[in-house]
Structures are given as structure tokens and as C-alpha cells.
């Protein structure tokens, strides 16, 4: 068994320095396993049945999955060692006897408060009494956090329905008469006829699978509150319960087995990731211990996406517009005849903000990043642009001048967002980052820099 633990954007780490457990034979096998999943985009990995990637294809355009990679594996100068370089992906992934746990780079002492905080804010959850760590068990528990989001998204397509065979015995014959059952039930004849019919039903394998997942989560006292964290989620849970009157807790394994084999419905596409998620939640232990050869399993988050979505929840309070740039919705016309569109991360009439999750404290943005923001500023006709990014530097200012733009003039800034460190509980972290965010927004407006 080989277990590797690292962070996102780790700058390249030798495998043997991030390995937690291994023997020589395990390490060599682990390298082979890592080669199967490294240097691949999330789009390539998304075909794995037991691997859930968030955001799903339904959350954003497929471009996101095509751009992001789990990490790169290259040969080290050191004999028999390799360099594993991560990008903006966090979570847990495993193949055969090799596991990789990737926390955010702000995780301290095995507790990744920042990742969990962003997930809660982006998914509109409100739970503070959870114990978090980067262990395999708790990383897999992240699956449960996503459940309300995918449930609501699926129900937005309508309640899932499919044909089911019903065996009935009444006077209103609407199907094929079952002679043997009719003789068994209706002698002497009293007007009823036994028959079978196929009808659309909301109580089917897929909705039963969702119901079993709801009941499974409800039984976990430390996380059951996720199903009641908003009125919308409570309504969604109620809808599923009302649609599944035939629910039987003793049939859970049967429902899972049928759901795994069942083909997806061509119309109810939003139920595909939900179904996949439900199976992973209900088979939590099996994913970890009953592994199939060369099959990839786990859960991965694009943290850059989470960071941008989290910023969207707070920057709107001071008037910033957030186009859905991954989907190509919104944006600014480049030419007067509306040909071409620029889609900044955040902007308003007097300022452009570009969200960056990767480390940015070194004050040396790549040329592509510089050109991008300068172009946005030119089109909007503003003299201010900035890169907003998470930072471990507590001694931050509201905005740090990066430099004045030649030609068109205008100023580029760095806007670091301090992520609290050395918090002992998630509640403490949540309170500190909330106060930090409120203070930053007040100071930004007070200084009239934005």
C-alpha cells in the first residue's frame, strides 16, 4: 500500500518525500499507478465511473475539464525517484493500492478548513459542527457535501420517471392478462382480473437510490444537518420522499446493484452525476477496500473554480458583476458591431478584478495574465485593474501597486486576500475569515480604490 499526501500547487515534490507508507515493492508499483493518472486532464479522468469531479460538466463548460490537470509526474535527478507537481486540484484519488490525498496549500496540521469553507459557501451550506481532516475517510465524506447541490440541479429537470411493470388485480384491465395469477386470485370470479401493465412511475430505481442516500445521510448525526441547511434543500428532500412510498431500507444493496447496471436516461441528464454520487456515498467503504484492478476512484475539486465562485458571493456586495465566463455567458463586446467578447472574472465601471488561485505573492505575473487584464481595462475604459488571490501573508495592504501601464496609463494592483492560519477549530476559522472579508470590503470602499 502506497499513500501520498501533498498540497495543490506544490511546486514539484519528490515522491519519496510525500509518501506516508511504502515498501520498495509498493513504491515501484505506485509509480506505475501514478503514471496512469498523472499528466491527464480532468476531462480524460472524468470517464471513470468511481471518480467524481466537481464542478461537474453540468456546472460549467467542458473547457474547464479540458484545461485542468491532476498533476505532472516526471523523473527526478535522484535515482529511483520522481517529481510530482500538482496544479489547482484538491481531493482524494486512488488506483489499485495507491492513494493520493491533495489538500489546499492553506491546510495546516491535517485540517483543510479553507477548502471546506469555500465548498460550504459555494454550495450554500451552513454547517459548523463538523470535524475536518485530510484523511481518506473525511475526504470521501466531501461527497455528501455535494449531494444537495446535485439533487436540486437534477430536480430542476423535473421528477425522474420511467416505465415500470405493475401486476394488478382489479376491474379496470389495461394490460396483458396473467392467466395463472388470475386463477390463483380470482376463483370464484368476483369481477376482478389479474393483469400486468407498464406505466410511468416516479417510484423507480433512480429515485429509490436517491431516497436511500437521503436516509443514509440522515442517519449520520454529525452531517445530517446538510439536508436541512436551507428551505430549498428541505423541499427537495421532501419531494423525493413523497415520490418513493415503496421505500424499504432492507433493499438498499438490491437498489444499488440494479442502479449500477441500469443505463442512463437520455433526457434526464442532470440525474447522471447525481446517480453516480449516490452510488459512491452508499458504497463508501467498498470504494476504499473492494478495489478493482486499474480502476480509478475518489473525488476531486477544481479549487480555482471554487475560489472564483466564493469571490462571486462576496464581491457582488460592492457592485462587481461576475459573468459566467466558463459558460461564455455575459461579458463585454470587443468591437462596436458586437463581434468578439471579453469575459473578465469580475468588473464594474471603474475596476477590473482577475481571480487567481495559484500563488501570486512574488509580484511577477505571467505575460498572458498581464495582457488579459490590460485588454479588459482598455475595453471598459478604466484605469484600475487587479489580481485577487488567496495569501498566507497576514501583513497585507488593501491593494499593492504592481506597476503603471505604459501607453494607455492606468495602474495594475495585487489584491491579496489573507487566509487565516493556526485555527484550532472550523468555527474559529469561519469567524476569522468572515471578519477579514467584511473588513476588506469596508476598507476597499472607504479608500475609494475600487
C-alpha positions as CSV (number, residue, x, y, z in Angstrom):
1,X,0.0,0.0,0.0
2,X,1.4,3.4,-1.0
3,X,-0.1,6.6,0.4
4,X,1.0,10.1,-0.8
5,X,0.0,13.3,0.8
6,X,0.6,16.8,-0.7
7,X,-1.0,20.1,-1.5
8,X,-2.2,21.9,-4.6
9,X,0.4,24.0,-6.4
10,X,3.2,22.2,-4.5
11,X,5.9,23.4,-6.9
12,X,7.1,19.9,-7.5
13,X,7.8,17.4,-4.7
14,X,9.8,14.2,-4.7
15,X,7.5,11.2,-4.3
16,X,9.6,9.8,-1.5
17,X,9.2,13.0,0.5
18,X,5.4,13.0,0.3
19,X,5.0,9.2,0.8
20,X,3.4,8.2,4.1
21,X,3.7,4.4,3.8
22,X,5.6,2.3,1.4
23,X,7.9,-0.6,0.9
24,X,10.3,-0.8,-2.1
25,X,8.0,-3.1,-4.0
26,X,4.9,-0.9,-3.2
27,X,6.8,2.2,-4.3
28,X,7.6,0.8,-7.7
29,X,4.1,-0.3,-8.2
30,X,2.9,3.1,-7.0
31,X,4.9,4.8,-9.7
32,X,3.2,2.7,-12.3
33,X,-0.2,3.6,-10.9
34,X,0.6,7.3,-10.8
35,X,1.7,7.3,-14.4
36,X,-1.8,6.0,-15.3
37,X,-3.5,9.1,-13.8
38,X,-0.8,11.9,-13.9
39,X,-0.4,14.2,-16.9
40,X,-4.1,13.6,-17.8
41,X,-6.7,16.3,-17.9
42,X,-9.9,16.1,-15.8
43,X,-11.8,15.5,-19.0
44,X,-9.8,12.3,-19.6
45,X,-10.2,11.2,-16.0
46,X,-14.0,12.1,-15.9
47,X,-14.8,8.9,-17.8
48,X,-14.0,6.8,-14.7
49,X,-17.2,5.5,-13.1
50,X,-16.0,5.7,-9.5
51,X,-14.3,9.2,-9.8
52,X,-16.4,12.2,-9.1
53,X,-15.1,15.6,-10.3
54,X,-16.5,18.9,-9.1
55,X,-17.6,21.0,-10.8
56,X,-19.4,18.5,-12.9
57,X,-19.8,19.0,-16.7
58,X,-23.2,20.4,-15.9
59,X,-21.9,23.1,-13.6
60,X,-19.7,24.7,-16.3
61,X,-18.5,24.2,-19.8
62,X,-16.4,21.3,-20.7
63,X,-13.4,23.7,-21.2
64,X,-12.8,23.6,-17.5
65,X,-12.2,19.9,-17.5
66,X,-10.0,20.1,-20.6
67,X,-7.8,22.7,-19.1
68,X,-7.2,21.3,-15.6
69,X,-4.8,18.5,-14.7
70,X,-4.4,16.5,-11.5
71,X,-0.6,16.9,-11.7
72,X,2.5,16.0,-13.6
73,X,4.9,13.1,-12.9
74,X,8.5,13.5,-14.1
75,X,11.7,11.6,-13.5
76,X,13.8,13.1,-10.7
77,X,17.6,13.6,-10.8
78,X,17.7,11.4,-7.7
79,X,18.0,7.7,-8.6
80,X,14.7,5.7,-8.4
81,X,12.6,8.8,-7.6
82,X,10.1,11.0,-9.4
83,X,8.8,14.6,-9.1
84,X,5.0,15.0,-8.6
85,X,3.9,18.6,-9.5
86,X,0.3,19.5,-8.6
87,X,-1.9,22.3,-10.0
88,X,-5.2,23.7,-8.9
89,X,-6.8,20.4,-8.0
90,X,-7.5,19.1,-4.4
91,X,-9.2,16.0,-3.1
92,X,-8.6,12.3,-3.0
93,X,-7.9,9.8,-5.8
94,X,-6.7,6.2,-5.8
95,X,-5.9,3.4,-8.1
96,X,-5.1,-0.2,-7.2
97,X,-3.0,0.0,-3.9
98,X,-2.0,3.7,-4.4
99,X,-3.8,6.6,-2.8
100,X,-3.1,10.3,-3.2
101,X,-4.5,13.0,-0.9
102,X,-4.2,16.6,-2.1
103,X,-5.3,19.4,0.3
104,X,-5.3,23.1,-0.4
105,X,-1.9,24.7,0.2
106,X,-3.5,26.5,3.2
107,X,-4.2,23.3,5.1
108,X,-2.4,23.1,8.4
109,X,-2.0,20.2,10.8
110,X,-4.0,17.8,8.6
111,X,-7.1,20.2,8.7
112,X,-8.2,21.8,5.5
113,X,-10.5,24.4,6.8
114,X,-10.2,26.7,3.7
115,X,-11.3,24.1,1.2
116,X,-14.3,23.1,3.3
117,X,-15.2,26.7,3.9
118,X,-15.3,27.5,0.2
119,X,-17.3,24.4,-0.5
120,X,-19.9,25.4,2.0
121,X,-20.1,29.0,0.7
122,X,-20.3,28.0,-2.9
123,X,-22.8,25.2,-2.3
124,X,-24.8,27.5,0.1
125,X,-24.4,25.2,3.1
126,X,-24.3,26.2,6.7
127,X,-22.7,23.6,8.9
128,X,-20.1,24.5,11.6
129,X,-20.1,21.4,13.9
130,X,-18.1,19.1,11.7
131,X,-14.7,17.6,12.3
132,X,-12.4,18.0,9.3
133,X,-9.2,16.4,8.4
134,X,-7.4,15.4,5.2
135,X,-7.7,11.6,6.0
136,X,-9.1,9.4,3.3
137,X,-12.3,8.9,5.3
138,X,-13.1,12.5,5.6
139,X,-12.1,13.4,2.0
140,X,-14.6,10.9,0.8
141,X,-17.2,12.5,3.1
142,X,-16.9,15.5,0.8
143,X,-19.2,13.5,-1.4
144,X,-22.0,14.2,1.0
145,X,-21.5,18.0,0.8
146,X,-22.1,17.9,-2.9
147,X,-25.3,15.9,-2.6
148,X,-27.8,18.8,-2.0
149,X,-26.4,20.8,-5.0
150,X,-26.7,17.9,-7.4
151,X,-30.1,16.9,-6.0
152,X,-31.5,20.4,-6.6
153,X,-30.0,20.6,-10.1
154,X,-31.5,17.2,-11.0
155,X,-35.0,18.2,-9.8
156,X,-34.8,21.3,-11.9
157,X,-35.3,18.9,-14.9
158,X,-38.4,17.5,-13.2
159,X,-39.0,14.4,-11.2
160,X,-37.3,11.4,-12.8
161,X,-39.8,8.9,-14.2
162,X,-39.5,5.7,-16.1
163,X,-41.6,2.7,-17.2
164,X,-42.2,0.1,-14.6
165,X,-44.2,-3.2,-14.8
166,X,-47.1,-3.4,-12.3
167,X,-49.0,-6.5,-11.5
168,X,-52.6,-5.5,-10.8
169,X,-55.8,-7.2,-9.9
170,X,-58.9,-5.1,-10.4
171,X,-61.8,-4.4,-12.8
172,X,-60.0,-1.9,-15.0
173,X,-57.9,-4.1,-17.3
174,X,-55.2,-2.1,-19.0
175,X,-52.6,-4.6,-20.0
176,X,-51.8,-8.3,-20.5
177,X,-54.0,-10.8,-18.6
178,X,-52.0,-13.2,-16.4
179,X,-54.0,-16.4,-16.6
180,X,-52.2,-18.4,-13.8
181,X,-52.3,-15.5,-11.4
182,X,-55.9,-14.8,-12.3
183,X,-56.9,-18.3,-11.5
184,X,-55.0,-18.2,-8.2
185,X,-56.5,-15.0,-7.0
186,X,-60.0,-14.7,-8.6
187,X,-61.7,-18.1,-8.2
188,X,-64.6,-17.9,-7.6
189,X,-64.9,-15.0,-10.0
190,X,-65.9,-11.7,-8.3
191,X,-65.4,-9.3,-11.2
192,X,-61.6,-8.7,-10.8
193,X,-59.0,-9.7,-13.4
194,X,-55.3,-10.2,-12.8
195,X,-53.1,-8.5,-15.4
196,X,-49.8,-6.7,-15.8
197,X,-49.2,-3.3,-17.3
198,X,-46.3,-0.9,-17.9
199,X,-46.8,2.6,-16.7
200,X,-44.6,5.7,-16.0
201,X,-43.7,5.8,-12.3
202,X,-41.9,8.3,-10.1
203,X,-41.1,5.5,-7.7
204,X,-38.3,3.7,-9.6
205,X,-34.7,2.5,-9.2
206,X,-33.2,6.0,-9.6
207,X,-35.5,7.8,-7.2
208,X,-35.2,4.9,-4.7
209,X,-31.4,5.2,-5.0
210,X,-31.7,8.9,-4.1
211,X,-34.1,8.1,-1.2
212,X,-31.6,5.6,0.2
213,X,-28.9,8.2,0.0
214,X,-31.1,10.7,1.9
215,X,-31.8,8.1,4.6
216,X,-28.1,7.2,4.8
217,X,-27.1,10.8,5.3
218,X,-29.9,11.4,7.8
219,X,-28.5,8.6,10.0
220,X,-25.1,10.3,10.2
221,X,-25.6,12.7,13.2
222,X,-22.6,14.8,12.5
223,X,-23.6,15.7,8.9
224,X,-27.4,15.1,8.8
225,X,-27.9,18.9,9.1
226,X,-26.8,19.3,5.5
227,X,-30.3,18.1,4.4
228,X,-31.9,20.9,6.4
229,X,-29.5,23.8,5.8
230,X,-31.9,25.7,3.6
231,X,-35.6,25.7,2.7
232,X,-34.7,24.7,-0.9
233,X,-32.9,21.6,0.2
234,X,-35.6,20.7,2.6
235,X,-38.2,21.0,-0.2
236,X,-36.0,18.8,-2.5
237,X,-35.7,16.1,0.2
238,X,-39.5,16.2,0.8
239,X,-40.2,15.8,-2.9
240,X,-38.1,12.7,-3.2
241,X,-39.7,11.2,0.0
242,X,-43.2,11.8,-1.4
243,X,-42.2,10.2,-4.7
244,X,-40.9,7.0,-3.1
245,X,-43.7,5.5,-1.0
246,X,-42.4,1.9,-1.6
247,X,-39.1,2.7,0.1
248,X,-37.7,-0.3,2.0
249,X,-34.4,0.2,3.9
250,X,-33.8,-3.6,3.6
251,X,-33.5,-3.3,-0.2
252,X,-30.5,-0.9,-0.3
253,X,-28.0,-3.4,-1.8
254,X,-30.5,-4.6,-4.3
255,X,-31.2,-1.0,-5.4
256,X,-27.5,-0.2,-5.7
257,X,-26.9,-3.3,-7.8
258,X,-29.7,-2.5,-10.2
259,X,-28.7,1.2,-10.4
260,X,-25.1,0.3,-11.3
261,X,-26.2,-1.8,-14.3
262,X,-29.0,0.5,-15.4
263,X,-28.4,2.7,-18.4
264,X,-28.9,6.5,-18.0
265,X,-32.0,8.2,-19.4
266,X,-31.3,10.3,-22.5
267,X,-33.5,13.2,-21.3
268,X,-32.8,13.4,-17.5
269,X,-29.1,14.2,-18.0
270,X,-28.8,16.1,-14.7
271,X,-29.6,12.8,-12.9
272,X,-26.4,11.2,-14.3
273,X,-23.9,12.8,-11.9
274,X,-26.4,12.6,-9.0
275,X,-26.8,8.8,-9.6
276,X,-23.0,8.5,-9.7
277,X,-22.7,10.4,-6.4
278,X,-25.4,8.4,-4.7
279,X,-23.7,5.1,-5.6
280,X,-20.3,6.5,-4.3
281,X,-21.9,7.6,-1.0
282,X,-23.7,4.3,-0.4
283,X,-20.6,2.3,-1.4
284,X,-18.2,4.4,0.7
285,X,-16.3,1.5,2.2
286,X,-16.4,-0.6,-0.9
287,X,-14.7,2.1,-2.9
288,X,-11.9,2.0,-0.4
289,X,-11.5,-1.6,0.3
290,X,-13.0,-3.6,-2.6
291,X,-10.9,-2.1,-5.3
292,X,-10.9,-3.3,-8.9
293,X,-7.7,-3.6,-10.8
294,X,-6.7,-0.4,-12.7
295,X,-10.0,1.4,-11.8
296,X,-9.7,4.9,-10.5
297,X,-11.9,6.1,-7.7
298,X,-12.3,9.2,-5.4
299,X,-13.3,12.8,-5.5
300,X,-11.5,15.8,-7.0
301,X,-12.3,19.6,-6.7
302,X,-11.1,22.3,-9.0
303,X,-10.0,24.8,-6.3
304,X,-9.6,27.6,-8.8
305,X,-13.2,27.3,-9.7
306,X,-14.2,27.2,-6.0
307,X,-12.1,30.3,-5.3
308,X,-13.8,32.2,-8.2
309,X,-17.3,31.2,-7.1
310,X,-16.5,32.1,-3.5
311,X,-15.3,35.5,-4.5
312,X,-18.5,35.9,-6.5
313,X,-20.6,35.5,-3.3
314,X,-18.8,38.5,-1.6
315,X,-17.7,40.9,-4.4
316,X,-21.3,41.3,-5.5
317,X,-21.8,43.2,-2.2
318,X,-19.8,46.1,-3.5
319,X,-21.2,46.2,-7.0
320,X,-19.0,43.8,-9.0
321,X,-20.5,41.9,-11.9
322,X,-19.5,38.3,-12.4
323,X,-20.0,36.9,-15.9
324,X,-20.3,33.2,-16.2
325,X,-17.0,33.0,-18.1
326,X,-16.7,29.3,-18.1
327,X,-20.1,29.1,-19.9
328,X,-19.4,32.2,-22.1
329,X,-22.4,34.0,-20.6
330,X,-22.2,37.7,-20.1
331,X,-19.1,39.7,-20.9
332,X,-18.1,42.8,-22.9
333,X,-18.3,43.4,-26.6
334,X,-14.8,44.0,-28.1
335,X,-15.9,45.7,-31.3
336,X,-18.6,48.3,-31.8
337,X,-20.5,45.9,-34.1
338,X,-20.6,43.3,-31.2
339,X,-18.1,41.0,-32.8
340,X,-16.0,39.3,-30.2
341,X,-16.5,39.2,-26.5
342,X,-14.2,39.6,-23.5
343,X,-15.3,37.9,-20.3
344,X,-13.5,39.2,-17.2
345,X,-13.8,37.4,-13.9
346,X,-15.2,40.5,-12.1
347,X,-15.7,44.0,-13.2
348,X,-17.6,47.2,-12.7
349,X,-17.4,50.6,-14.4
350,X,-14.3,51.7,-12.6
351,X,-12.4,48.5,-12.0
352,X,-11.4,45.0,-13.3
353,X,-10.6,42.1,-11.0
354,X,-9.0,38.9,-12.2
355,X,-9.3,35.9,-9.8
356,X,-6.2,33.9,-9.4
357,X,-5.9,30.9,-7.1
358,X,-2.3,30.0,-8.0
359,X,0.4,31.6,-5.8
360,X,0.8,35.2,-6.7
361,X,2.8,36.8,-3.9
362,X,6.0,37.0,-5.9
363,X,4.8,40.1,-7.8
364,X,5.7,38.7,-11.2
365,X,2.5,37.8,-13.2
366,X,3.0,35.9,-16.4
367,X,2.7,37.9,-19.6
368,X,-0.6,36.2,-20.6
369,X,-2.1,37.4,-17.3
370,X,-0.8,40.9,-17.8
371,X,-2.1,41.1,-21.3
372,X,-5.5,39.8,-20.3
373,X,-6.3,42.3,-17.6
374,X,-4.8,45.2,-19.6
375,X,-7.1,44.3,-22.5
376,X,-10.1,44.2,-20.2
377,X,-9.2,47.7,-18.7
378,X,-8.9,49.1,-22.2
379,X,-12.3,47.9,-23.3
380,X,-14.0,49.0,-20.1
381,X,-12.1,52.3,-20.1
382,X,-11.0,52.0,-16.6
383,X,-7.6,53.0,-15.1
384,X,-7.6,50.3,-12.4
385,X,-7.1,46.5,-12.6
386,X,-6.0,44.0,-10.0
387,X,-5.3,40.3,-9.4
388,X,-7.2,39.0,-6.3
389,X,-5.7,35.9,-4.8
390,X,-5.5,33.9,-1.5
391,X,-2.4,34.6,0.6
392,X,-0.7,33.4,3.8
393,X,0.7,36.9,4.2
394,X,-1.1,38.5,7.1
395,X,0.7,41.8,6.7
396,X,-1.3,42.7,3.6
397,X,-2.5,46.0,2.4
398,X,-5.8,46.6,0.6
399,X,-4.0,46.9,-2.7
400,X,-0.3,46.7,-3.6
401,X,0.8,48.6,-6.6
402,X,2.2,46.3,-9.2
403,X,3.1,49.0,-11.7
404,X,1.8,51.7,-14.1
405,X,0.9,50.6,-17.6
406,X,2.8,52.2,-20.4
407,X,1.0,53.9,-23.3
408,X,-2.6,53.9,-22.1
409,X,-1.5,54.6,-18.5
410,X,-3.6,53.1,-15.7
411,X,-2.4,51.1,-12.7
412,X,-2.2,47.4,-12.0
413,X,-2.5,46.1,-8.4
414,X,-2.1,43.0,-6.4
415,X,-5.1,42.4,-4.1
416,X,-4.1,39.6,-1.6
417,X,-6.8,38.0,0.5
418,X,-5.4,36.7,3.7
419,X,-6.4,33.1,4.7
420,X,-6.4,32.7,8.5
421,X,-3.8,30.3,9.8
422,X,-3.3,28.3,13.0
423,X,-7.0,27.9,13.8
424,X,-7.9,25.1,16.1
425,X,-11.5,24.6,15.0
426,X,-13.5,25.1,11.9
427,X,-15.8,27.5,13.7
428,X,-12.8,29.7,14.7
429,X,-11.6,29.7,11.1
430,X,-15.0,30.6,9.8
431,X,-15.4,33.5,12.1
432,X,-11.9,34.9,11.3
433,X,-12.3,34.7,7.6
434,X,-15.7,36.2,7.8
435,X,-14.4,39.2,9.7
436,X,-11.5,39.5,7.4
437,X,-13.8,39.6,4.4
438,X,-16.1,42.2,6.0
439,X,-13.1,44.4,6.9
440,X,-11.6,44.1,3.4
441,X,-14.9,45.2,1.7
442,X,-15.3,48.1,4.1
443,X,-11.7,49.3,3.6
444,X,-11.9,48.9,-0.2
445,X,-14.9,51.2,-0.4
446,X,-13.5,53.6,2.3
447,X,-10.3,54.1,0.4
448,X,-12.2,54.5,-2.9
449,X,-9.6,52.4,-4.6
450,X,-12.2,50.2,-6.2
